[in-house]
Amino acid sequence: MSQTYPYDGYPSLPGYGSTPPPPPRRRNHVRGLIVTGALALAAGVGAGGLIGHLNSTAGGTVTATSKTILSTSQIAARVDPGLVDVVSTDGYQQATSAGTGIVLTSNGEILTNNHVIEGATAIKVTDVGNGRTYTATVLGYDASHDIAVLQLQGASGLTVASLGDSSSVRAGDNVVALGNAEGKGGTPSVAAGTVTALNQSITASDDLSGTSEQLTGLIQTDANIQPGDSGGSLVNAYGQVIAIDTAASSAYQFQSQSSSGEQAYAIPISEAVSIANQIKAGTTSADVHIGATAFLGIQTQPASSSGFGSGFGSGTSGSGVTISGTVSGSPAANAGLTAGDEITSLAGQQVASAEDVAHALVSYHPGDSISVSWLDQSGQSHTATLTLTTGPAA
């Protein structure tokens, strides 16, 4: 069973810097995740009472909702102004990637998937409602739940998305997915479908980086979500956003337990907004990182058994994480770590995978100090205290 994020994400792990040396030519991508495993669970989608105060309309308007069922074209006309196109630049890989975002507030707070902006050294966002392009900064992110919140610089009077109640979603409901399919920009793409299952658990991996995440509580749909739709809106028949487009299955590698054919997955808006509220409040947790990312500057050696892409695998060798190199001038490089060394602990926590390293760094910020222990290629043990610097957005 196999699936990916819509589409093309995870250039590096959050706060980690598992970035390979820049290739000679700039690459363009669209963001997304492919589902590599899915499990149908019982129960509903989750609480829906977490939405209210993010729909700020000061100086702006909210996309219109309807009391009657709308056609697909009517839904698109209402929802489009509350969407944005997100273009992330990864200066370390000399690559750009495209995805989608949802306007939460009129002053430019944007909800999107973490994998849409992960690894970005610069982010540009074009508001569909007014056609203007803004520089964006990352307010915070939750990599384990694939949610991020951006702030557009100098934005005001934006049209805000109308958020619905994801707890009221039922299998069989008609839905429409809207986003920046294929990264083309302009008028958002439209894909109609139905909800095929609720409360789904998946393992989703990125086809560019090969990293993976376990996501739970998702809405499954047969809407034809495309690369670049990640971070876009899954909308009900009344024009309300009930989930955020996140992952899609591979027609050749995935077979769902609850239905056949290609399926897509979306994070219920109640969960997404709950995380966004935590980010807005500046509340750090084991999963939520606030503000600028702390950069260690190591590159991981792929684990051949995982099927992950070069430079982004678990890097597991023995009891630690084997690195394939370091970014020049980074804290890791300055401390003397080199290709073939094996990191065994960070901040006193044992690490056995790239994901362990990323998780250990969630609560750290640029300027913080962290203890790193490693074994060199001769088996000699080293420990050093490194001062973390500013790295990619996630």
N, C-alpha and C positions, 0 to 999 in steps of 0.2 A: 504494500500500500504506500502510495507516494503522493505528496502534494507540496506547493510553494506559495509564498506571499505574492499578491498582485502588485508589483513584481520588481524584482531586482533591488534588493536591499542588503543591509548588513555589510557595508564595505569594511567596517571594523566593529568589534564588540564595544559596548558602551563603556567609556572611560578607560578603554583598554589599549587601543592603538595597535591592534593586530594587523597592521597595514604593510603590504609588501612594497618593495622599492617601486618608484614611479615608472610606468612603462614609457617607451619613447613617444607614443602618440596618445592624444586625448581620446577617451572613450565616452560614448553617450549611452545611457541606459534608461529603462523605465523600471519603476520600483514594483516589487511584488514578492510574495512568498508562495511556495508550493507545498501542499500538504503531503507529508510523508507517512502519516498514519492518522486514522480517525476512529473514534469510539463514541457510539450513541449512548447518552445517559438519560435517565428519567428526569422528570420535573420540568419546571418552566424556565424562563430566561432570567428572572431576577427582579428585584425591587425596582419600581419606576418612580419613586418619589425623590430622586436625587438631582433633578434637572434644573428646576426653577431659576436660581439667581445667576446662572451663567448666561442666560438669554438677555444680556444688557442691550437696551435699545437707545440709550442716551445719544442723541445726535444722529441716530440711524433708524432703520426700519427692520421689521422682521418679515421674512418671507411668508406669504399668505398661506393659510391652511383653509380647508374646505369642510363643510358639514355634510357634503355629499361626495360620493365616489367620483374621482377624476379620471380622465383618460391619461395615457402615458404622456402625450404631448402637453397636456395641461399641467401635469405634475412637473415636467421638465421646466416649463415656463416659470413656475412658481419657485422651484428649488434652485435653479441655476445661479441666481444672484447671491446665494449664500455659500457658494463654493469658491475655492481658490486653486490655482495651479502652483505646485511647489517644485522648484528646481534646485537641487542640492549639488554643490561642487565639492569634490574631495581632492584637495590640492596634493595630498600625498600620493594618490593613485593617478592624478591627472585625468579624472573622470567626472562626468556630470550625470545626474539621474533625475528623473521626473516622477512626480506623484501628485496627490490631491490633498486638500484640506477642507475643513468645515469652519465657517466663521461663527465664533461663539459670542463675540462682543463687537460693538460698533467701533471700538478703538483698536481693533486688530488682534485680538487673541484668537489663535487658530488651533483647532484640534486636528491631529493627524496621527498616523501610525509612527511608532518610533523607528521602524525600519525604513521609513521614507526619508528620514533625516540623519540616520545613524552614519557616523563617519564623515559627515559634512564639515568642511572648513569654512564654507560660506553658503548662505541660503537666500534665494530670491523667490518672492511669492507674487503672483499676479492675481488680483481680485477680479473674478468674473463679473461682479456687479458693476464696477466702475472702470474696468480695463487698466487700472494703474498697477505698476510693479513696485514692490517694496522690498527693502532689505529686512530680513527676519533674524531674530535671535531666539535661542531656545530657553524658555522659562524653566523647563524641567522635563523629565521623561521617566517612564517606567518600562524598562526593557522586557521584564518578565511578563507583562501584560500587553506589550506592544502599543503603548500610548505615549504621545508627546504633545506638549503645548508650546506654540510659537508666539512671539510678539512681533507684530509688524511695526517698523519704525515710521513715525509720522502719520499713521493712519487715523482717520476719523470718519464718522458718518457711514460706515460700511453697513451693508444689508446683512442682517443676522439670520442664521438658519433657524427654522422652526423645529424644535425638538419634541418628539412624541414620547410615549410611554412604552418602553420595551417590554414591560411585564404583561402588557395586553396582547402581545404578538402570539399568534397561534399557527400551527402547521396548516398549510393550505391558503394562508393569507396571500393576496397579491402584493408584490413589491416591485420597486424600480431601483436599480443601481445606477448612480450617476458619478462620473469622474473624468479624469484626464487620461482616457484610454490611449495607450501607445505613446503618451507624452506629447501629443500633437498640439495641445493648448487650444484656445478659442472656445467655441461652444462645447460644453461638457457632453460626453457620450452618454447614451441612454440604453439600458438593458433591462427589459421587463422579465419577470419570472414570478415564482411563488416561493413561500417558505416551505422547505421540505422536511425540516427537523429542527428541534430546539435543544439547547443545553449540550452541544457537541464538544468533545475534547479532541484535539488534534496535535500532532507534532508537525510543525511547519518549518521548512528550510528555504534559504535564499539560493537561487540558482547562480548568483554571482559569487557570493562569499562562501557558501556552504555551511554557514552556521545555522543552528536550529533553535526553536523555542517550543515549549509545551503550552498551549493555550486551551482554556476551558470555558464552559458556559456560552459557547458561540451559537449564533443563529446560522443555520444552513439554508442555502437557497440555490435554485437552479438558474438564476439570472446569470447571463454570460459576462461575468466580470473579466476585464482584460488587463494586461500589463499597463501600469500607470494609474489604475483605478484605486490603488491602495490609499487609504485615508479619505476616500470619498463617501458619499451618503447612500445608505440603503433606506429607502423611503416607503412609507405605507401608502395606501390608496387615497389618503386625504392630504398628502403633501407634507407629512411630518417625518423627520429623520428618526428612525428607530434603531439604527445600528451604523457602524463604521466599517466599510469594506476592507477586508484584511487579507484573506488567503483564498486560493483556488486550487482545485485538484488537477492532476495531470491525467488526461484521458487514457494514457497508456499505462500508468503505474498505480492508479488509485481505484479502489472499489469500495464504496461506502457500505456500511452494514444496514443502512436504512433505505437506500435507494441506489439506482444505477445511473451511470452516465457521469458527466462532469458536474461537480458541485463547487460552490463558493461558500466562504465563511465570513461572518461579520461579527464584530464585538458589539453587544447590546449597548445602546447609548447610555443607559443608566449606569453601567459599570464604567464606561469611558468618561462620563462626566464626573462621577465620584472621584476617579483618579485625577481628573483635571482640577477639581476643586482642591484636592490635597496639594497639587503642584502650585496652584494660585496662592494657597495659604502659606507656601514655603515650608511645608512639613515634610522633612526627610524621613524615610523609613528604610527597611531592608531592601525594598524594591524601587522606591522613588528617589531619584536624584534631582536636586534643585540647583539651577544655575550652570555655570561653566563646568565643562568636563575636565577632570584631572587626567593628565597624560603621562603614561609610563614609558611608552615608546618601544615596545617589543613586538616582534613579528613571530607568529607561531609556526611550528612545523606541522604540516597536516598529518593526521592519523590515517594511514592508508586503508584501514578497515572500515572507516566511517563513510567513505565515499565523498568526503568534503573536498572543496576546491583548494587549490594550492594557496598556502599562506593563511588559511582561515579555519583549519581543522582544530581538533581538540588539542593537538600537540602533546598528547600524553605519551610518556616514556617512563617506565618504572613507576615511581610514586609521585612524580612531579610533572611539570609542563616543560617540554623541550622547546626552545626557541630557535627559529631559523635565522634570526638576525635582530638588529636594533635600528631604530631611526637615528640617523646622524644628529648629534647634538642633543638628543633626548636624555632624560634622567638615567635611563637604563644604560645607554651607551657611555655616558660620563662615569657611571659606576663601574664600568669594565665588563658588563655582560656582553657576550658574543654568541654567534651561531653555535649551536650544539650544547650550550649550557642548559641546565634544567632547574627551573624555579620550583622550590619545594614549599615555600610559605610566603605569604604577604600579610603584614600587620599581625603576625603571630598565628594566622590561619593557614592550615595546610591546604594546598591547591593541587588538583589532579587533572584539571582540564582548563581550556581557555575560558569556559563559562565560569569556573570557580574564580579565576583571576578577575573577570569582569565584575562578578558579584562582590568580591572583596573590596573593589574600588568605588562602589556605589555611593558611599557616604563621604568620599574624599573630594576635595576641590583643589584647584591650582594654588600652590603655596604651602599646602599641607605636606608634612613629612610622613614617610611610611617606611617600615622596616621590610627589607627583602632578603630572603635567604635562598641560596642556589648552590648547585654543584657544577663545577666546571668539567670540561671533558676528561680531565685526569682523575675525577672523583673527589677533588679537593672541595671542602665546604667553605662558603663565604656568606657573610651577613653584612649588609650596609644599610644606612638610613638615607633614603633618597628624598629630595624635595620635588614634588610633582609640579608639572608646568601646565600651561593651557594647551589643550589638544583639540581634536575634532569635536563637533557638536554633540556627538554621542558615541 
